[in-house]
Amino acid sequence: MSAQPDLWIARMVQTHRMIEPYEPAQARSGVISFGVSSYGYDMRLADEFRVFVPPAGARLDPKEFHAEWFIEQRGPVCEIPANSYILGRSLEYFRIPRDVIGLCFGKSTYARCGVIVNVTPLEPEWEGYITMAISNTAPAPVKVYANEGVAQVVFFAGKSVCGISYADKKGKYQGQQAITAPRIETSNETR
């Protein structure tokens, strides 16, 4: 596997609609950069957020997730409280080809402010808007900006096609259209 360059990314956008909307050049002036780079794509943060506001004594549990502990917010800026996090989503919709996996890394501009962006790999044939956890590890609030870069996706093409893709196993986050809370499959669901 090797990281794929800008020309490959542009070709996948044309042939597979891999990224929509797609920015063919890296926008940088006055914003946190976004768009295609030499070996990746800097995705933008959409303008919808879920800000974590837990009650006293709350414990997060992915098996018993309390969506009511998150306040929905829209706008050009979101402030993450000190030592807390938000859920956000990508502005871009991704369609990953069957022989490709995407790995996401937070932008260094945000990392220098104590912000960590966490996204699991974009598996072969997964598609949707990317839901991400954006953590503020700093002891002070920090701002994140909608419609600007938040993380970079690096695409790796396999030497052959996988036997079972995310679409084949009917992955629980397939085709997500909005910020999606944790889901746990029950024994009645198909993998």
C-alpha positions in Angstrom: 0.0 0.0 0.0 1.2 3.5 -0.7 -0.2 7.0 -0.2 -1.9 8.3 -3.3 -0.9 11.7 -4.8 -3.0 14.7 -5.8 -3.4 13.6 -9.4 -4.8 10.2 -8.3 -7.2 12.0 -5.9 -8.4 14.2 -8.7 -9.0 11.2 -10.9 -11.0 9.4 -8.2 -13.2 12.5 -7.8 -13.9 12.4 -11.5 -14.5 8.6 -11.9 -15.9 7.7 -8.4 -17.2 11.0 -7.1 -15.0 10.2 -4.1 -15.2 13.7 -2.5 -18.1 16.2 -2.9 -17.7 19.1 -2.9 -14.1 18.9 -4.0 -11.6 21.7 -3.8 -9.0 21.2 -6.5 -6.4 23.6 -5.0 -5.4 24.2 -1.4 -7.2 27.3 0.0 -4.9 29.0 2.5 -5.4 32.8 2.6 -7.0 33.9 5.9 -8.3 30.4 6.6 -7.2 27.1 8.1 -6.2 25.4 4.9 -8.4 23.0 3.0 -8.5 21.2 -0.3 -6.2 18.8 -2.1 -2.5 18.7 -1.1 0.4 16.7 -2.5 -0.7 13.4 -0.8 -4.0 14.0 0.8 -7.2 16.0 1.1 -7.7 18.6 3.8 -11.4 18.3 4.6 -13.5 21.1 6.1 -15.7 21.2 9.2 -19.4 21.7 8.5 -21.3 24.4 10.5 -23.2 21.9 12.7 -21.9 20.8 16.1 -22.9 18.8 19.2 -21.3 20.4 22.3 -20.9 18.1 25.3 -22.6 19.5 28.4 -22.8 16.7 30.9 -24.8 16.8 34.1 -22.9 16.5 37.4 -21.5 13.0 37.9 -22.2 11.9 34.3 -20.2 9.0 32.7 -20.1 8.4 29.0 -20.9 4.9 27.8 -21.0 4.0 24.1 -23.6 1.3 24.9 -25.9 3.8 26.7 -25.2 7.0 24.9 -27.2 10.1 26.1 -27.7 12.4 23.2 -29.4 14.9 25.5 -26.1 15.6 27.1 -25.1 17.4 23.8 -26.4 20.8 22.8 -26.9 21.2 19.1 -25.3 24.3 17.7 -25.0 25.8 14.2 -22.8 28.6 13.0 -19.5 29.8 11.6 -17.6 29.2 14.9 -17.9 26.7 17.8 -16.1 27.1 21.1 -15.0 23.9 22.8 -14.9 24.2 26.6 -11.6 23.5 28.3 -10.8 19.8 28.7 -13.9 18.8 26.8 -15.0 17.9 23.3 -17.6 18.3 20.6 -18.9 16.1 17.8 -18.7 17.6 14.3 -19.0 16.4 10.8 -17.1 16.9 7.5 -18.5 19.4 5.0 -17.5 16.9 2.3 -19.3 13.7 1.5 -16.9 10.8 0.9 -17.3 7.6 -1.3 -14.3 5.3 -0.7 -13.5 2.9 -3.6 -13.4 -0.8 -2.8 -9.5 -1.0 -3.0 -8.8 2.1 -0.9 -8.7 3.0 2.8 -8.5 6.5 4.1 -6.7 7.6 7.3 -7.5 10.9 8.9 -5.1 13.1 10.8 -5.9 16.4 12.7 -4.5 19.6 11.3 -1.3 20.8 12.9 -2.7 24.4 13.3 -5.3 23.0 15.7 -2.9 20.6 17.3 -0.8 23.5 18.3 -3.8 24.8 20.3 -4.4 21.5 22.1 -7.1 20.3 19.7 -7.2 16.6 18.8 -9.4 15.3 15.9 -10.3 11.7 16.1 -11.7 9.8 13.2 -11.6 6.0 12.5 -10.3 4.8 9.1 -12.5 5.3 6.1 -13.0 1.7 5.1 -13.3 0.3 1.5 -16.8 1.2 0.1 -17.8 3.3 3.1 -19.6 6.5 2.2 -21.1 9.4 4.1 -20.2 12.6 5.9 -17.5 11.9 8.5 -18.5 12.3 12.1 -15.5 13.3 14.2 -14.8 13.9 17.9 -12.9 17.1 18.4 -11.2 17.3 21.8 -9.8 20.3 23.5 -7.0 19.1 25.7 -6.1 22.7 26.7 -7.0 24.3 30.1 -8.8 27.1 28.2 -11.7 27.2 25.7 -10.7 27.0 22.0 -12.5 28.0 18.8 -13.0 25.8 15.7 -14.1 27.3 12.4 -16.8 25.9 10.1 -16.0 25.8 6.4 -12.3 25.7 7.1 -9.8 22.8 7.3 -10.1 20.4 10.3 -8.3 17.2 9.3 -6.4 15.6 6.4 -7.4 12.3 4.8 -4.6 10.3 3.3 -5.7 7.6 0.8 -4.0 4.3 0.5 -4.7 2.0 -2.5 -4.4 -1.8 -1.9 -2.6 -4.1 -4.2 -5.8 -6.0 -4.7 -9.5 -5.6 -3.8 -10.7 -6.6 -0.4 -12.9 -9.7 0.1 -15.5 -8.0 2.2 -16.0 -4.2 2.1 -17.8 -1.9 4.6 -20.8 -1.9 2.2 -20.8 -5.7 2.0 -21.0 -6.1 5.8 -23.7 -3.4 5.9 -21.7 -1.3 8.3 -23.7 0.6 10.9 -22.4 4.0 9.8 -22.9 3.6 6.1 -24.4 6.6 4.3 -24.5 8.8 7.4 -26.0 12.2 6.6 -25.5 14.0 9.8 -23.5 13.9 13.1 -24.1 10.3 14.2 -24.0 9.1 17.8 -22.4 5.8 18.7 -24.4 2.7 17.6 -24.1 -0.8 19.1 -25.5 -3.6 17.0 -27.9 -6.0 18.6 -28.0 -9.7 17.9 -31.0 -9.1 15.5 -28.9 -6.9 13.2 -26.9 -8.1 10.3 -23.2 -7.4 10.2 
